[in-house]
Amino acid sequence: MDKFVVRGGNPLLGTIKVSGAKNSALPCMAAAILTADEVILENIPQVRDIETERKLLSSMGAEVELGYGRAQHRTSIKCAVLSDPVAKYEIVKTMRASSLVLGPLIARTGIARVAMPGGCAIGGRPIDLHIKGLEQMGAKITQEHGYLEARAPENTTRLRGAHLVFDKITVTGTEDLLMAAVLADGESLMENCAREPEVTDLAALLIAMGAKIEGAGTSTIKVQGVTSLHGARYRINPDRIEAGTFLLAGAISGGDLNVDSCDPTHLGALLAKLQECGVRCDVGKESIRVRSEGNIKAADISTEEYPGFPTDMQAQYMALATQAEGTSIITENIFENRFMHVQELIRMGANIRVDGRTATVRGKTPLQSAAVMCSDLRASASLVLAALVADGETILDRVYHIDRGYERIEEKLRGVGAQIRRLGDVFGKK
Ligand code: EPU
């Protein structure tokens, strides 16, 4: 398994570029199932989850081509024939977002078999709201041997439009049902939808494919079902979580960093918090310059659905909080167990106490290098940030977690002055 070796102490200086959003690219790739034509996606990040999704689609019979050379961030997907509309456990177990194919598969073929995702390091990852919505659209869903089988109503391959009200806001649930609704018979009204920019990205692709959707990005989405969709070419938006991670890297290292090719309008909650912490952010149209001299002030955060403070930034923010003067109260409201990074940060010298969904971080504590273990994607990013300011050489194990969602993060950080290198496994195992 690969490791990162990070020597702390260097301020990050210069320009770092943000890739396309993983959490937009995943549903957009699944949306290609909805048509027999070719769907071309640009600005696809080269991360492990995208490779997993490529395998998933290929295993169902899709032709998926990844670009190379100058076109390396382009992917073309053609689902002319879906010979095996099954999401197998071997693939689903490594990526919960695989359940995103449920809606498009049943919408396109009238039948879907998808392995139930298990729990993961950040808590249970139920898909009951996806199932409930599909049932309201007429799908018959059964469960056996760890698989869900969904079938369109009898005598038709088409779902029917429905009035769906989500009990709880769910990002991939909104995306899954949106993809089911675009090919359903009649109108669907979806309420209490996720308003994340990734939902808006997916809706924009679907509209380019011929779908009739109004209100994506608000909590009420209206869909007029159509009988078929066509191919499209679409550019994925920048990754707001990668951008946010780099902003915090600039701030924690006491650097002067220009985070380029991002969309600042998607980063409102984080930018407001950085301002409260005394970190200077100059916002351009597609870039943000972050500057800090290390005099960071403590500020509380509470994770919320978009446009609130993102749960996907909580771990990285906690690393910053260890370097802030004063006490920061960090409340995680979205996932039940998203504090896996805390023990590792404590091993590096942080003063953090967890009580249920709240972590109290007392700063500022000097951090020391240590051998630490990555447990999930964002927890790993938090450890990289901590290592950037730790005294000595930190070794991060199991960086495959970070490779799931950050494109060559060590190269990008090295380009702005970080001392970070990857140690490959001599046996070549991941
Ligand atoms: N939930 C249910 N039932 C459902 C679906 C969700 O109870 O049917 C609950 C979840 O247990 C959780 C809450 O609803 O407590 C919100 O979960 P959501 O469904 O919104 O999460 P997700 O769609 O599975 C996406 C991102 C996550 C991100 C969350 C929250 C993708 C592929 N994943 O997950 O990203 O943390 O939304 O914003 O879009 C990451 O990138 O590191 C990551 C985990």
Residues whose N, C-alpha, C, O or C-beta is under 5 A from the ligand:
A	BS01	EPU	N23 A97 G124 R125 P126 I127 D128 L129 H130 I169 T170 V171 T172 G173 T311 D312 I334 F335 L377 R378
